[in-house]
Amino acid sequence: MTIDVTTWSLEQTAAADVSPAREPGAGAGVRIVRAEVPSPAFSRFLYTAVGADNDWTDRLEWSHERWLEFLDRPGTETWVAYERGTPAGYIELDPQDAGVVEISYFGLLPAFRGRRIGGHLLTWGARRAWDLAERWPGRPPTKRLWVHTCSKDGPYALDNYRRRGFKVFDVTTEAEVATGAEG
């Protein structure tokens, strides 16, 4: 069985494009911290914990060395949202050539969805993408921030990106073989 999967590519072209979300309430105990030490085990945990129900599979076969190679590149950053000390979600910034930064992965663990953490984390991550050169000497200033999301992601993903100031620049639809979760 196949399903049609729509992918939206979105971008911001200036730091002023970031439209901030309201922060979770003060009692929520949410803080966002950069994981400064490249840790393949921790990054794999975040990837599988967030992506398991969204059909993220492209990194499941990565070796420890491949994870480390990706995470240890200058400018690559992982920002983790914690609620009262528990990892709630993450955003991964992937620097590319000519001042381009991709949000390669972003999402929340299922138990933390629907609590205003996602919009807050996306705002934080977008702002960190725009000031990336300040933390990485030799990195050109960010000129473009982009991301893609698809119809297999959470039901609010596309709307969250749009509310944070991202604009759609491409839409594609392709047939994919359905896994047990979709069919």
Secondary structure as the mmCIF struct_conf table of DSSP 4:
data_model
#
loop_
_struct_conf.conf_type_id
_struct_conf.id
_struct_conf.beg_label_comp_id
_struct_conf.beg_label_asym_id
_struct_conf.beg_label_seq_id
_struct_conf.end_label_comp_id
_struct_conf.end_label_asym_id
_struct_conf.end_label_seq_id
STRN STRN1 THR A 2 GLN A 12
BEND BEND1 THR A 13 ALA A 14
HELX_RH_3T_P HELX_RH_3T_P1 ALA A 15 ASP A 17
HELX_LH_PP_P HELX_LH_PP_P1 PRO A 20 GLY A 25
HELX_RH_3T_P HELX_RH_3T_P2 ALA A 26 ALA A 28
STRN STRN2 VAL A 30 ARG A 34
BEND BEND2 VAL A 37 VAL A 37
HELX_RH_AL_P HELX_RH_AL_P1 PRO A 40 GLY A 51
HELX_RH_3T_P HELX_RH_3T_P3 ALA A 52 ASN A 54
TURN_TY1_P TURN_TY1_P1 ASP A 55 ASP A 55
TURN_TY1_P TURN_TY1_P2 ASP A 58 GLU A 61
HELX_RH_AL_P HELX_RH_AL_P2 HIS A 64 LEU A 71
TURN_TY1_P TURN_TY1_P3 ASP A 72 ASP A 72
BEND BEND3 ARG A 73 ARG A 73
TURN_TY1_P TURN_TY1_P4 PRO A 74 GLY A 75
STRN STRN3 GLU A 77 GLU A 83
TURN_TY1_P TURN_TY1_P5 ARG A 84 GLY A 85
STRN STRN4 THR A 86 PRO A 95
HELX_RH_3T_P HELX_RH_3T_P4 ASP A 97 GLY A 99
STRN STRN5 VAL A 100 LEU A 108
HELX_RH_3T_P HELX_RH_3T_P5 PRO A 110 PHE A 112
TURN_TY1_P TURN_TY1_P6 ARG A 113 GLY A 114
BEND BEND4 ARG A 115 ARG A 116
HELX_RH_AL_P HELX_RH_AL_P3 ILE A 117 TRP A 130
TURN_TY1_P TURN_TY1_P7 ASP A 131 ASP A 131
HELX_RH_AL_P HELX_RH_AL_P4 LEU A 132 ARG A 135
BEND BEND5 TRP A 136 TRP A 136
TURN_TY1_P TURN_TY1_P8 PRO A 137 GLY A 138
HELX_LH_PP_P HELX_LH_PP_P2 ARG A 139 THR A 142
STRN STRN6 ARG A 144 CYS A 150
TURN_TY1_P TURN_TY1_P9 SER A 151 LYS A 152
BEND BEND6 ASP A 153 ASP A 153
TURN_TY1_P TURN_TY1_P10 PRO A 155 TYR A 156
HELX_RH_AL_P HELX_RH_AL_P5 ALA A 157 ARG A 163
TURN_TY1_P TURN_TY1_P11 ARG A 164 GLY A 165
STRN STRN7 LYS A 167 VAL A 177
TURN_TY1_P TURN_TY1_P12 GLY A 180 GLU A 182
#
